Amino acid sequence: MSSLDTHAGAAPQLGGDHHGSYLTSKGGLWADIANWATTVDHKKIGVMYLTALLILFFLGGVMALAVRFELLEPTRIIVNQAGETVTTGQRLAFLATDGATASNIYNRAMTLHGAIMTFMFIVPGIPASLGNFFLPLMIGAKDVAFPKLNLGSWYVYVFGSLFALASALVGGIDTGWTLYTPYSTMTDADHWRLVAMVMGVFIMGFASIMTGLNFVVTVHKLRAPGMGWFDMPLFVWAIYATAIIQVLATPVIGITTLMLIFERLFNFGLFDPRLGGDPVLFQHFFWFYSHPVVYIMILPAFGVISETITCHARKPIFGYKSVAFASLGIAAVSFIVWGHHMFTSQGELTAAIFSFLTFFVAVPTAIKVFNWIATLYKGSIVFNTPMLYTLGFLFLFTIGGLTGLPLATLSTDMHLHDSYYVVAHFHYVMFGGTVIALLAGMHHWWPKMFGKMYAERPAQLGFWLVFLGFNVTFFIQFIMGAHGMPRRYASYPDEYQWMHLISTVGSWMLLAGFLVHLFTFIHSLLQGKPAGANPWGGLTLEWHADSPPDEHNFAHEPIVKHGPYDYDTVVPPHCDPADYPLPENPHKH
């Protein structure tokens, strides 16, 4: 197969500044602000999403550090010499400005951490940032199908996030991020705090639907000439499958949040058994959305790993079609496994059915993991920061997946339910999966996004701090949970203190790792060396564009004449063939 050509046989001309980089100033600070605020360029919208996501990630991380800070010591009730009851170990008591106890402040911090990280960071994370930036580039399009709708989704997302955060500014809520009834409908005298948080989630749902619809139409209608369905990069397949879930599942959480608001304000009796309602009904509605949303979080991460593992191992992906169809299979099965969150609140037959389906959804996920490992076999692996994060993902996500098996098994789940084992499991999946993959993608595509290289040694130092800090923080929680430590408690018996201490120290290592990455990226923007069009030797279409890309992505319409992973037959564009010798291919005649 030959390499990519341009329309009508014209020379690529991708090294020049045809329209100017999308980062080119438009004439002064205020002009640039106005240009970015009204832009319909998918790349700028992706960067704006990424900026907002990182700010919210910081806020959610601060709440997590506050939770770990509180758990350094157990709360002890003692009696002093005067016979007075004294409480010790309540480290967040200084935040209790409205008469709340330290335990309530802990619950509010824990709720805000979960709400920010789930609804405001991980759910929109990779699709809204890297997906917005790279999906059109990877299929050879000038933009998404509906550019104005794309900008509208950004403003809806920001407005919804601010609406939800407003509840924290007036005191916060202590229901937990899942907002379970009847607790969320009967506690906390101030109705409007809960309404603000729930309405924020409702508003952000519209941004998710708008983004998903845009991506589905873009993939169907705007692929470059010569790009069939099985010529698309696997990142595009992953975003496409995610978009289907976004469009189909997100309306359910919209209905659920409205039901909760009406129940809270007007006592409709939807979830109140005294009025004929059922509190478990809320769980069914919530998890019918929130389990598919787990795959909205993780499917884009799978797509990122498929790109980084092939590019930095110089190998064609093993089993391209099986990986692509596994994405669609996960999207389909994700809608019928919500009940495994409710094993302790449903009948035995129903629980057994959901247990079987939960094991079944592991099949397409395992296909991906085995294919990635097979891709690494005999590859020319470069141990740079993107590949380190890719290997870290394989290790951490595999632990997350395997530790899910006891939770899918009815007998063991009854013991582990609502314990710290569950906390460790979903952090290994969500953080060890989605966040680690986001970091892999950011380091992989950073030179393309901003045209600057970052310093490799500090970036690798940041990786090791994040990787080790994460394992120190959460692996001990498996042991803690297996020994009976329940989650969401500010107070605990003394026997768990040493484990909480280890977990808290690990969170400090995590913080140090993210600070190193922040320094590395800022240094790159200010003093980084210019990146070439293709610093990693990739074959997907984004590497045919300039770094940073032209305002309209490509100087000429690209025509695809080779696959995205043909590393055994194609020399990467903009590279010296001597630097990228083709490997021996035993299947080539």
C-alpha positions as CSV (number, residue, x, y, z in Angstrom):
1,M,0.0,0.0,0.0
2,S,1.2,3.5,-0.7
3,S,1.2,6.4,1.8
4,L,-1.5,9.0,2.1
5,D,-1.9,11.4,-0.9
6,T,-3.7,14.7,-1.2
7,H,-6.7,15.5,-3.3
8,A,-6.1,15.7,-7.1
9,G,-2.5,14.5,-6.8
10,A,-1.3,17.8,-5.3
11,A,1.8,17.8,-3.2
12,P,1.1,17.6,0.5
13,Q,2.5,21.0,1.5
14,L,2.0,20.2,5.1
15,G,5.1,21.8,6.4
16,G,4.1,25.4,5.6
17,D,1.7,27.8,7.3
18,H,-1.2,27.7,4.8
19,H,-3.9,29.4,6.9
20,G,-1.8,29.8,10.0
21,S,-1.9,27.7,13.1
22,Y,-5.1,27.5,15.1
23,L,-3.1,29.1,17.9
24,T,-2.0,32.1,15.8
25,S,-3.0,35.4,17.5
26,K,-5.8,37.4,15.9
27,G,-4.6,40.8,16.9
28,G,-4.2,41.5,20.6
29,L,-5.4,40.1,23.9
30,W,-9.1,41.1,23.7
31,A,-9.4,40.1,20.1
32,D,-8.0,36.7,21.0
33,I,-10.4,36.3,24.0
34,A,-13.3,37.2,21.7
35,N,-12.1,34.8,19.0
36,W,-11.8,31.9,21.5
37,A,-15.1,32.7,23.1
38,T,-17.0,32.5,19.8
39,T,-14.9,30.0,18.0
40,V,-16.4,27.0,16.2
41,D,-12.9,25.4,15.6
42,H,-13.1,21.9,17.1
43,K,-9.4,22.2,18.2
44,K,-10.0,25.3,20.2
45,I,-13.1,23.9,21.8
46,G,-11.1,20.8,22.7
47,V,-8.4,22.9,24.4
48,M,-11.1,24.9,26.3
49,Y,-12.7,21.6,27.4
50,L,-9.3,20.3,28.5
51,T,-8.6,23.5,30.5
52,A,-11.9,23.4,32.3
53,L,-11.5,19.7,33.0
54,L,-8.1,20.1,34.5
55,I,-9.4,22.9,36.7
56,L,-12.2,20.7,37.9
57,F,-9.8,17.8,38.4
58,F,-7.8,20.1,40.7
59,L,-10.9,21.0,42.7
60,G,-12.0,17.3,43.0
61,G,-8.4,16.4,44.0
62,V,-8.4,19.0,46.8
63,M,-11.6,17.4,48.1
64,A,-10.0,13.9,48.0
65,L,-7.0,15.2,49.9
66,A,-9.4,16.7,52.5
67,V,-11.1,13.3,52.9
68,R,-7.7,11.5,53.3
69,F,-6.6,14.3,55.7
70,E,-9.7,13.6,57.9
71,L,-9.0,9.9,57.9
72,L,-5.4,10.2,59.2
73,E,-6.8,9.5,62.6
74,P,-10.0,7.8,63.8
75,T,-12.5,9.9,65.7
76,R,-12.3,9.1,69.4
77,I,-14.8,10.0,72.1
78,I,-13.1,10.5,75.5
79,V,-14.0,11.9,78.9
80,N,-11.6,14.4,80.4
81,Q,-10.8,14.8,84.1
82,A,-13.7,17.2,84.5
83,G,-16.1,14.6,83.3
84,E,-16.7,16.4,80.0
85,T,-17.0,14.5,76.7
86,V,-14.2,15.5,74.2
87,T,-14.0,14.5,70.6
88,T,-10.5,14.1,69.1
89,G,-9.3,13.4,65.5
90,Q,-11.8,15.6,63.7
91,R,-9.4,17.3,61.4
92,L,-11.9,19.1,59.2
93,A,-13.7,20.7,62.2
94,F,-12.2,24.1,61.3
95,L,-14.3,24.1,58.1
96,A,-17.6,23.8,60.1
97,T,-18.7,27.4,59.9
98,D,-22.4,26.7,59.8
99,G,-22.7,24.6,62.9
100,A,-22.1,21.3,61.1
101,T,-20.0,18.6,62.8
102,A,-16.7,17.6,61.4
103,S,-18.4,14.3,60.2
104,N,-20.9,16.4,58.1
105,I,-18.0,18.4,56.6
106,Y,-16.3,15.1,55.8
107,N,-19.5,13.9,54.1
108,R,-19.8,17.1,52.1
109,A,-16.2,16.9,50.9
110,M,-16.6,13.2,50.0
111,T,-19.8,14.0,48.1
112,L,-18.3,17.0,46.2
113,H,-15.2,14.9,45.3
114,G,-17.4,12.1,43.8
115,A,-19.7,14.5,42.0
116,I,-16.8,16.6,40.5
117,M,-14.7,13.6,39.4
118,T,-17.7,11.6,38.0
119,F,-20.0,14.1,36.4
120,M,-17.7,17.0,35.6
121,F,-14.3,15.3,34.9
122,I,-14.3,11.6,34.0
123,V,-17.6,11.5,32.0
124,P,-16.8,14.4,29.6
125,G,-13.0,13.9,30.0
126,I,-11.5,12.2,27.0
127,P,-14.3,12.6,24.5
128,A,-14.8,16.3,25.1
129,S,-11.0,17.2,25.1
130,L,-9.0,14.7,23.1
131,G,-12.0,13.5,21.2
132,N,-13.0,17.0,20.1
133,F,-9.5,17.8,19.1
134,F,-8.5,14.7,17.3
135,L,-11.5,12.9,15.9
136,P,-11.9,15.2,12.9
137,L,-8.2,15.2,12.3
138,M,-8.0,11.4,12.4
139,I,-10.8,11.0,9.8
140,G,-9.4,13.8,7.6
141,A,-12.3,16.2,8.2
142,K,-12.0,20.0,8.6
143,D,-14.3,20.1,11.6
144,V,-17.1,18.2,13.3
145,A,-20.5,18.0,11.6
146,F,-22.1,20.7,13.7
147,P,-19.5,23.3,14.8
148,K,-21.9,25.7,16.4
149,L,-23.6,22.9,18.4
150,N,-20.1,21.9,19.5
151,L,-19.5,25.4,20.9
152,G,-22.9,25.3,22.5
153,S,-22.1,22.1,24.3
154,W,-19.0,23.8,25.8
155,Y,-21.1,26.6,27.3
156,V,-23.8,24.2,28.5
157,Y,-21.1,22.1,30.2
158,V,-19.5,25.2,31.9
159,F,-22.9,26.5,33.0
160,G,-23.9,23.1,34.4
161,S,-20.6,22.8,36.3
162,L,-21.0,26.2,37.8
163,F,-24.5,25.5,38.8
164,A,-23.4,22.3,40.6
165,L,-20.5,24.0,42.3
166,A,-22.8,26.7,43.6
167,S,-24.2,24.2,46.0
168,A,-20.7,23.8,47.5
169,L,-20.4,27.6,47.9
170,V,-23.5,27.7,50.1
171,G,-22.5,24.8,52.3
172,G,-22.6,21.7,50.1
173,I,-24.6,18.5,50.4
174,D,-23.8,15.3,52.3
175,T,-25.8,12.7,50.5
176,G,-22.9,11.0,48.6
177,W,-22.5,11.5,44.9
178,T,-25.1,8.8,44.1
179,L,-27.8,10.9,45.7
180,Y,-29.6,7.8,47.0
181,T,-33.2,8.2,48.3
182,P,-34.7,8.4,50.9
183,Y,-31.6,10.1,52.3
184,S,-31.4,12.8,49.5
185,T,-35.1,13.6,49.9
186,M,-35.3,13.8,53.6
187,T,-32.1,15.2,55.0
188,D,-30.5,18.7,55.0
189,A,-32.9,21.5,55.8
190,D,-31.8,23.6,52.9
191,H,-33.5,22.2,49.8
192,W,-31.8,24.4,47.4
193,R,-28.3,23.1,48.0
194,L,-29.4,19.6,46.7
195,V,-31.5,21.1,43.9
196,A,-28.5,23.2,42.7
197,M,-26.3,20.1,42.6
198,V,-28.9,17.9,40.9
199,M,-29.9,20.6,38.4
200,G,-26.2,21.0,37.5
201,V,-26.1,17.3,36.6
202,F,-29.2,17.7,34.6
203,I,-27.8,20.6,32.6
204,M,-24.5,18.9,32.0
205,G,-26.4,16.0,30.5
206,F,-27.4,18.1,27.6
207,A,-23.7,18.9,26.8
208,S,-23.1,15.1,26.8
209,I,-25.9,14.4,24.4
210,M,-24.9,17.3,22.1
211,T,-21.3,16.0,21.9
212,G,-22.3,12.4,21.3
213,L,-24.8,13.4,18.5
214,N,-22.1,15.5,16.9
215,F,-19.5,12.7,16.9
216,V,-21.9,10.1,15.5
217,V,-22.8,12.3,12.5
218,T,-19.2,13.3,12.0
219,V,-18.0,9.7,11.8
220,H,-20.8,8.8,9.4
221,K,-20.6,11.7,7.1
222,L,-17.2,13.4,7.1
223,R,-14.6,10.6,6.7
224,A,-11.8,11.4,4.1
225,P,-12.0,9.8,0.7
226,G,-10.8,6.3,0.8
227,M,-11.5,5.8,4.5
228,G,-13.9,3.0,5.0
229,W,-15.2,1.8,8.4
230,F,-12.3,-0.5,8.9
231,D,-9.7,2.1,7.9
232,M,-10.6,4.3,10.9
233,P,-8.3,4.5,13.8
234,L,-9.4,2.6,16.9
235,F,-9.6,5.8,18.8
236,V,-12.4,6.9,16.4
237,W,-14.2,3.5,16.9
238,A,-14.0,4.0,20.7
239,I,-15.3,7.6,20.6
240,Y,-18.1,6.4,18.2
241,A,-19.2,3.7,20.6
242,T,-19.1,6.2,23.5
243,A,-21.2,8.6,21.5
244,I,-23.9,6.0,21.0
245,I,-24.1,5.5,24.8
246,Q,-24.1,9.2,25.4
247,V,-27.1,9.7,23.1
248,L,-29.1,6.7,24.4
249,A,-28.3,6.7,28.1
250,T,-28.0,10.3,29.2
251,P,-31.7,11.1,28.8
252,V,-32.3,8.6,31.6
253,I,-30.3,10.6,34.2
254,G,-32.1,13.7,33.0
255,I,-35.4,12.2,33.9
256,T,-34.0,10.8,37.1
257,T,-32.7,14.1,38.3
258,L,-36.0,15.9,37.5
259,M,-37.9,13.2,39.4
260,L,-35.5,13.7,42.4
261,I,-36.0,17.5,42.3
262,F,-39.8,17.2,42.2
263,E,-39.7,14.6,45.0
264,R,-37.6,16.9,47.1
265,L,-39.5,20.1,46.5
266,F,-43.1,18.9,46.2
267,N,-43.1,15.4,47.9
268,F,-44.7,13.7,44.9
269,G,-44.3,10.3,46.5
270,L,-42.2,8.8,43.7
271,F,-39.6,7.4,46.1
272,D,-41.5,7.6,49.4
273,P,-43.1,4.3,50.5
274,R,-45.5,6.2,52.8
275,L,-47.1,7.7,49.6
276,G,-46.9,4.5,47.5
277,G,-43.4,5.2,46.1
278,D,-40.3,3.0,46.2
279,P,-36.8,4.3,47.2
280,V,-35.2,1.4,45.3
281,L,-36.8,2.7,42.1
282,F,-34.3,5.6,42.2
283,Q,-31.5,3.1,42.2
284,H,-32.8,1.4,39.1
285,F,-33.1,4.7,37.3
286,F,-29.7,6.0,38.5
287,W,-27.8,2.9,37.6
288,F,-29.5,2.3,34.3
289,Y,-27.7,5.5,33.3
290,S,-24.6,5.3,35.6
291,H,-23.5,1.8,34.6
292,P,-23.4,2.7,30.8
293,V,-21.7,5.9,31.9
294,V,-18.8,3.7,33.3
295,Y,-18.2,2.8,29.7
296,I,-18.5,6.4,28.6
297,M,-15.6,6.9,31.0
298,I,-13.5,3.9,30.0
299,L,-14.2,3.3,26.2
300,P,-12.4,6.4,25.1
301,A,-9.5,5.3,27.3
302,F,-9.4,2.1,25.4
303,G,-9.2,4.1,22.2
304,V,-6.2,6.1,23.5
305,I,-4.3,3.0,24.5
306,S,-4.9,1.4,21.1
307,E,-3.2,4.4,19.5
308,T,-0.3,4.8,21.9
309,I,0.5,1.1,22.1
310,T,0.8,0.7,18.3
311,C,2.7,3.9,17.7
312,H,5.3,3.5,20.4
313,A,5.8,-0.3,19.8
314,R,6.0,0.2,16.0
315,K,3.6,-2.7,15.5
316,P,0.3,-3.2,13.7
317,I,-2.5,-3.6,16.1
318,F,-3.3,-7.3,16.8
319,G,-6.9,-8.2,15.8
320,Y,-8.1,-4.8,14.5
321,K,-11.7,-5.9,13.8
322,S,-12.0,-7.7,17.1
323,V,-10.9,-4.6,19.0
324,A,-13.3,-2.4,17.0
325,F,-16.3,-4.7,17.5
326,A,-15.4,-5.2,21.1
327,S,-16.0,-1.4,21.6
328,L,-19.5,-1.8,20.1
329,G,-20.1,-5.0,22.1
330,I,-19.3,-3.2,25.3
331,A,-21.6,-0.4,24.4
332,A,-24.5,-2.8,23.8
333,V,-24.0,-5.0,26.9
334,S,-23.5,-1.9,29.2
335,F,-27.2,-1.3,29.2
336,I,-28.2,-4.6,30.7
337,V,-25.8,-4.9,33.7
338,W,-26.9,-2.1,36.0
339,G,-28.4,-4.4,38.6
340,H,-25.0,-5.6,39.8
341,H,-24.9,-2.4,41.8
342,M,-28.0,-3.6,43.7
343,F,-27.3,-7.2,44.7
344,T,-28.3,-6.4,48.3
345,S,-31.6,-4.7,47.4
346,Q,-33.2,-7.2,44.9
347,G,-34.5,-10.7,44.7
348,E,-32.3,-13.8,44.3
349,L,-33.2,-14.7,40.7
350,T,-32.8,-11.1,39.5
351,A,-29.4,-10.9,41.3
352,A,-28.3,-14.2,39.7
353,I,-29.2,-12.9,36.2
354,F,-27.3,-9.6,36.7
355,S,-24.4,-11.6,38.1
356,F,-24.2,-13.7,34.9
357,L,-24.4,-10.6,32.7
358,T,-21.7,-8.9,34.7
359,F,-19.3,-11.8,33.9
360,F,-20.4,-11.6,30.3
361,V,-19.4,-8.0,29.8
362,A,-15.9,-8.9,30.8
363,V,-15.5,-10.8,27.6
364,P,-15.1,-7.9,25.1
365,T,-13.0,-6.1,27.6
366,A,-10.7,-9.0,28.0
367,I,-10.4,-9.3,24.1
368,K,-9.0,-5.8,24.1
369,V,-6.5,-6.5,26.9
370,F,-5.2,-9.7,25.2
371,N,-5.0,-7.9,21.8
372,W,-2.9,-5.1,23.3
373,I,-0.5,-7.6,24.9
374,A,-0.2,-9.4,21.7
375,T,0.5,-6.1,19.9
376,L,3.5,-5.6,22.2
377,Y,4.9,-9.0,21.4
378,K,8.2,-8.6,19.4
379,G,7.5,-4.8,19.0
380,S,10.2,-2.2,18.9
381,I,9.0,-0.7,22.2
382,V,10.2,2.8,23.1
383,F,9.9,3.4,26.8
384,N,9.0,7.1,26.6
385,T,6.3,8.7,28.8
386,P,3.3,7.8,26.6
387,M,4.4,4.2,26.6
388,L,5.1,4.2,30.3
389,Y,1.5,5.4,30.9
390,T,0.3,2.8,28.4
391,L,2.0,0.0,30.3
392,G,0.8,1.5,33.6
393,F,-2.7,1.4,32.2
394,L,-2.5,-2.3,31.3
395,F,-1.2,-3.1,34.8
396,L,-3.7,-1.0,36.8
397,F,-6.8,-1.7,34.7
398,T,-6.1,-5.4,34.8
399,I,-6.1,-5.2,38.6
400,G,-9.3,-3.3,38.5
401,G,-10.9,-5.8,36.2
402,L,-9.8,-8.9,38.1
403,T,-10.8,-7.4,41.5
404,G,-14.3,-6.9,40.0
405,L,-14.9,-10.6,39.8
406,P,-15.5,-11.0,43.6
407,L,-18.0,-8.1,43.3
408,A,-19.8,-9.9,40.4
409,T,-20.1,-13.0,42.5
410,L,-23.1,-12.9,44.7
411,S,-21.6,-14.7,47.7
412,T,-18.5,-12.6,48.0
413,D,-20.2,-9.4,47.1
414,M,-22.5,-9.6,50.1
415,H,-19.3,-9.4,52.3
416,L,-17.5,-6.8,50.2
417,H,-20.5,-4.5,49.5
418,D,-20.1,-0.9,50.6
419,S,-16.6,-1.6,51.9
420,Y,-13.3,0.0,51.0
421,Y,-12.7,-3.0,48.7
422,V,-15.3,-1.4,46.4
423,V,-13.6,2.0,46.7
424,A,-10.3,0.5,45.7
425,H,-11.8,-1.5,42.8
426,F,-13.6,1.4,41.1
427,H,-10.6,3.7,41.5
428,Y,-8.4,1.1,39.8
429,V,-10.9,1.1,37.0
430,M,-11.7,4.8,36.8
431,F,-8.3,6.4,37.8
432,G,-6.1,3.5,36.8
433,G,-8.0,3.3,33.6
434,T,-9.5,6.6,32.5
435,V,-7.1,9.1,34.1
436,I,-4.0,7.1,33.3
437,A,-5.1,6.8,29.7
438,L,-5.9,10.5,29.6
439,L,-2.3,11.2,30.8
440,A,-1.0,8.8,28.1
441,G,-3.0,10.6,25.5
442,M,-1.9,14.0,26.7
443,H,1.8,13.1,26.5
444,H,1.3,11.4,23.2
445,W,-0.6,14.2,21.5
446,W,0.8,17.2,23.3
447,P,3.4,18.0,20.6
448,K,0.6,17.9,18.0
449,M,-1.7,20.1,20.0
450,F,0.7,22.8,20.9
451,G,3.7,22.3,18.6
452,K,6.2,22.0,21.5
453,M,8.0,19.0,23.0
454,Y,8.2,18.5,26.7
455,A,11.2,17.4,28.8
456,E,11.2,13.6,28.9
457,R,12.9,13.1,32.3
458,P,10.6,15.3,34.4
459,A,7.6,13.7,32.6
460,Q,8.9,10.2,33.5
461,L,9.5,11.3,37.1
462,G,5.9,12.5,37.2
463,F,4.8,9.1,35.8
464,W,6.6,7.2,38.6
465,L,5.2,9.4,41.3
466,V,1.7,9.1,40.0
467,F,2.0,5.3,39.4
468,L,3.6,4.5,42.8
469,G,1.4,7.0,44.6
470,F,-1.8,5.6,43.2
471,N,-0.8,2.0,44.2
472,V,0.2,3.1,47.7
473,T,-3.1,5.0,48.0
474,F,-5.5,2.3,46.8
475,F,-4.0,-1.1,47.0
476,I,-4.1,-1.1,50.8
477,Q,-7.8,-0.3,50.6
478,F,-8.5,-3.8,49.1
479,I,-7.1,-5.3,52.4
480,M,-8.9,-2.7,54.5
481,G,-12.2,-3.6,52.8
482,A,-11.7,-7.3,53.0
483,H,-11.2,-6.9,56.7
484,G,-14.5,-5.1,57.1
485,M,-13.8,-1.3,56.9
486,P,-17.0,0.3,55.5
487,R,-16.7,3.2,53.0
488,R,-18.0,6.7,53.6
489,Y,-17.3,6.8,57.3
490,A,-15.4,9.6,59.0
491,S,-14.9,7.5,62.2
492,Y,-13.4,4.0,62.3
493,P,-11.9,1.6,64.8
494,D,-8.2,2.0,65.7
495,E,-7.2,-1.2,64.0
496,Y,-7.5,0.4,60.6
497,Q,-5.5,3.5,61.4
498,W,-2.2,2.2,60.0
499,M,-3.8,1.3,56.7
500,H,-5.5,4.8,56.5
501,L,-2.1,6.3,57.2
502,I,-0.5,4.5,54.3
503,S,-3.3,5.5,52.0
504,T,-3.0,9.1,52.9
505,V,0.7,9.2,52.4
506,G,0.1,7.7,48.9
507,S,-2.3,10.6,48.1
508,W,0.5,13.0,48.8
509,M,2.7,11.1,46.4
510,L,0.0,11.4,43.8
511,L,-0.2,15.2,44.4
512,A,3.6,15.5,43.9
513,G,3.3,13.6,40.6
514,F,0.6,15.8,39.2
515,L,2.6,18.9,40.3
516,V,5.6,17.6,38.3
517,H,3.4,17.1,35.3
518,L,2.0,20.6,35.6
519,F,5.5,22.1,35.7
520,T,6.5,19.9,32.7
521,F,3.6,21.1,30.6
522,I,4.0,24.8,31.5
523,H,7.8,24.6,30.8
524,S,7.0,23.0,27.5
525,L,4.6,25.8,26.5
526,L,7.2,28.5,27.5
527,Q,10.5,27.0,26.5
528,G,9.8,23.6,24.8
529,K,11.6,22.8,21.6
530,P,9.5,23.0,18.4
531,A,7.9,19.7,17.6
532,G,8.0,18.4,14.0
533,A,4.8,17.3,12.3
534,N,5.4,13.7,13.3
535,P,7.7,13.4,16.3
536,W,6.6,9.8,17.2
537,G,6.4,8.4,13.6
538,G,2.7,7.8,13.7
539,L,0.6,6.7,10.7
540,T,-2.9,8.1,11.6
541,L,-4.0,11.2,9.7
542,E,-3.4,13.7,12.5
543,W,0.4,13.2,12.0
544,H,0.0,14.4,8.4
545,A,-1.0,17.9,9.7
546,D,1.3,20.5,11.0
547,S,2.2,20.8,14.7
548,P,0.1,22.7,15.9
549,P,-2.4,22.0,13.1
550,D,-3.5,24.5,10.5
551,E,-6.7,26.4,11.3
552,H,-8.5,24.2,8.8
553,N,-6.5,21.1,9.7
554,F,-5.1,20.2,6.3
555,A,-3.7,22.2,3.5
556,H,-5.4,19.8,1.0
557,E,-8.1,17.2,1.5
558,P,-6.4,14.0,2.4
559,I,-7.0,10.7,0.5
560,V,-6.4,7.6,2.5
561,K,-4.4,4.9,0.8
562,H,-3.1,2.8,3.7
563,G,-4.3,1.6,7.1
564,P,-3.7,3.5,10.4
565,Y,-1.4,0.7,11.7
566,D,0.5,-0.5,8.7
567,Y,3.9,-0.1,10.5
568,D,5.2,-3.3,8.7
569,T,4.7,-1.8,5.2
570,V,4.6,2.0,5.4
571,V,7.2,4.6,6.3
572,P,5.7,7.3,8.6
573,P,5.1,10.7,6.9
574,H,7.6,13.5,7.4
575,C,10.3,11.1,8.5
576,D,13.6,9.9,7.1
577,P,13.1,6.3,5.9
578,A,16.5,5.5,7.4
579,D,15.2,6.3,10.8
580,Y,12.2,4.0,10.4
581,P,13.3,0.7,8.7
582,L,10.5,-1.6,8.0
583,P,10.5,-4.7,10.2
584,E,10.7,-8.2,8.8
585,N,7.1,-9.4,8.0
586,P,6.9,-13.2,7.9
587,H,3.4,-13.0,6.4
588,K,4.6,-10.8,3.5
589,H,5.3,-12.6,0.2
